[in-house]
Amino acid sequence: MALVNEHFLKLPNNYLFADIAKKVNAFKVSHSNADLISLGIGDVTQPLCPAVTEAMHKAVDEMADRDTFRGYGPEQGYPFLREAIVKNDFLPRGIHLDPNEIFINDGAKSDTGNIQELVRWDNSIGVTDPIYPVYIDSNVMIGRAGTVNDGKWSNVIYMPCTAENNFVPQIPDRRVDIIYLCYPNNPTGTVISKEELRKWVNYALKNDTLIFYDAAYEAYIQDPDIPHSIYEIKGARKVAIEFHSYSKTAGFTGLRCGYTVVPKDITAGTIDGRERISLHQLWYRRQCTKFNGTSYVSQRAAEATYTPEGKEQVKKTIQYYMTNARIMHETLTRYGLQVFGGENAPYLWVKTPQGESSWRFFERMLYEAHVVCTPGVGFGPSGEGYVRLTAFGLREDCEKAMERLGKWI
Ligand SMILES: *Cc1c(COP(=O)(O)O)cnc(C)c1O
């Protein structure tokens, strides 16, 4: 008999977005004429920009010609894309990376989930709370998270981010092996200052901690003082692995491409304490074994986001979403709600009035205003009492939803 990996059985069966879909469907059965607006979606709605689709058409034509056809590419990604990344995403910020430190992937979810394979199952992990569920669940699957009680895992250190601490997580008072950080943050839409990020890098240097830094939303940063990469902080090359994605940056959620930065300086110890092992080498070995590269067409598409036209077009779409975010932020604040995020990220984190639970507020908004949000508690215990709204919708839906919420609140 083949035995299952019992750690998978510990995962909660209720998946947040499936639960929401169930409740929305139940609503639709009894309100077949209602015109629902969703501000719950975590997916983009604007199409790929012309610079990207032109590059894709060209790449497809190359694939159709025997002389220019490409089969398997390098596991790490094509040099043309890795060089464009180094030159455009890092050099202008004073960060010097070797193109060999960039690993192209099929989106950040895979690598944020897979990266934990590089470290022993008994390392401790710390997460900000609320959090993108992938970080914890991928550790649950391998047995690193322990057992769950009251929505919290026994081997996970939770660092609450709430209105009370202005969404600045407190540095743990003991050492943790691995810390996950995500800025700009999903779900709260809040950001981290250079000064706060420096504290984390210093903590990691002092405690021999690894930081897994998810920068999937860096393109949404508007404030020039907010760091786009953890490598803007001195010493981060020794402690941090960083994840990027073209999904939210350039609408690649259905196309798939992203990248992971694994600096050559970053190491982890062996259990006997005698050796330091290069994580760059381990990750390279891991990728060569389990990954055969991102499609050539996707990589050419990603490269096109760095052309002058591509940059301009990508920026325009981001501004479209950020205008939605501004309209939502202003309107909801005017209605007297406490609203966080939405200034350097496409997410708004709204406090439920009078301490109402996330799910209760969600249901009332659904039944009374016909607007869908995402209950904050679905992202972790500290998300209770909040809901997440996204700015990824169409402008007209966004405006109509604000009007309805005004009448409702
Ligand atoms: C959307 C998102 C990603 C990107 O996922 P892809 O696999 O690249 O589409 C990564 N991290 C967070 C926090 C996200 O919200």
The ligand as an SDF file (V2000), in Angstrom:
LIG
                    3D

 15 15  0  0  0  0  0  0  0  0999 V2000
   -0.1210   37.3790   -6.9770 C   0  0  0  0  0  0  0  0  0  0  0  0
    0.9750   37.1310   -6.0150 C   0  0  0  0  0  0  0  0  0  0  0  0
    2.1530   36.5100   -6.4140 C   0  0  0  0  0  0  0  0  0  0  0  0
    2.4030   36.1770   -7.8590 C   0  0  0  0  0  0  0  0  0  0  0  0
    1.9490   34.9680   -8.2280 O   0  0  0  0  0  0  0  0  0  0  0  0
    2.3070   34.4460   -9.6870 P   0  0  0  0  0  0  0  0  0  0  0  0
    2.5080   32.9900   -9.4740 O   0  0  0  0  0  0  0  0  0  0  0  0
    3.5440   35.1230  -10.1410 O   0  0  0  0  0  0  0  0  0  0  0  0
    1.1290   34.7500  -10.5500 O   0  0  0  0  0  0  0  0  0  0  0  0
    3.1660   36.3230   -5.5000 C   0  0  0  0  0  0  0  0  0  0  0  0
    3.0410   36.7370   -4.2460 N   0  0  0  0  0  0  0  0  0  0  0  0
    1.9320   37.3550   -3.8210 C   0  0  0  0  0  0  0  0  0  0  0  0
    1.8780   37.8420   -2.4370 C   0  0  0  0  0  0  0  0  0  0  0  0
    0.8680   37.5510   -4.6860 C   0  0  0  0  0  0  0  0  0  0  0  0
   -0.2300   38.1610   -4.2500 O   0  0  0  0  0  0  0  0  0  0  0  0
  1  2  1  0
  2  3  1  0
  2 14  2  0
  3  4  1  0
  3 10  2  0
  4  5  1  0
  5  6  1  0
  6  7  2  0
  6  8  1  0
  6  9  1  0
 10 11  1  0
 11 12  2  0
 12 13  1  0
 12 14  1  0
 14 15  1  0
M  END
$$$$
